[in-house]
Amino acid sequence: MKTEDKFSFGKYKGKTLQEVLSDNCDYVWWCLQNIEYFTVEPEVEKVVEKHHEERERRKIIEREAYYDWLEEEVTDRFDYT
């Protein structure tokens, strides 16, 4: 699929790949992972993979920050010393 090609399926039916990349790059990643016949140009695939890796990295950082906050909150509330 080229960036000017339109989706013929799903919630982005009729939208170009470029439009979907701009709106919801994760959807393109999902398509690449789950639809056997769905392919994109190698440059586009690299961009999608990089976006996905960065998103996963951010999720880990956010999760770690949440756990740090939670640990501090629990310690503050239940510190009976």
N, C-alpha and C positions, 0 to 999 in steps of 0.2 A: 504494500500500500504506500502510495506517495502522499506527500503532505496536502496536495490539492484534491486527492481522491475523497469521495464521500462514503460515509458509513452506510451500509445497506441493511443494518440490523441494530437492535438494541435501543436504548434510550437516546442515543445520539444519531439515530437514523436520519440521513439527509445532511448531516454536518460534515465538514471536511475534517481530515485528520488534524490539520493545523488548528482548527477551531477547538477540537476536543483536547488537543495537547495544551492549549491555552486555558481551557476551562477546567479540565479534570485529567491531568496526566496519569493519575493512578488508575483510571479506567483503561487507558491504553496499556499500562503495565499488566492489569488484570487480563485483558484480552490476549496479550502475548503469552501469559502463563497458562491460560485455560482454553483457548480456542486453537485447535490444531492448525487450521488453515489460515489463521491470522498472522500476517507478517508485515513488517515495515522495513524501510531502507535501513542499512546498517548504522548510518549517522543518527537517525531518529531513535533507533533501539538504544544506542549509547546514551543519548540524552534522557530517555525514559528510565534506563537502569540507574543513571547517576541521580536522577530525581528521587527514585525509589530508595536508593541507598541513603541519601541525605534525609529523607523522611523517616526512615527507620532509625537513623542515628539520633534525630531530634526526639523521637518517641522514647528512646532509651534514656536520653538526658532528662527529659521531662519526668519519666518514671523514677529515675534516681533522685531528682530534686523533690518529688512528692514523698518518696520514702524517707529522705532526710528530714523533711518538714514533719512528717507523721511521727517519726521517732522522737524528734524534739518536742512535739506537742504532747505526746504520751508521757514522756519523761517529765515535762513541766507539770502536767496535770496530776500525775500519780507519784510524785516524789515526796514520800512521807518522812524523809529524814529531818 
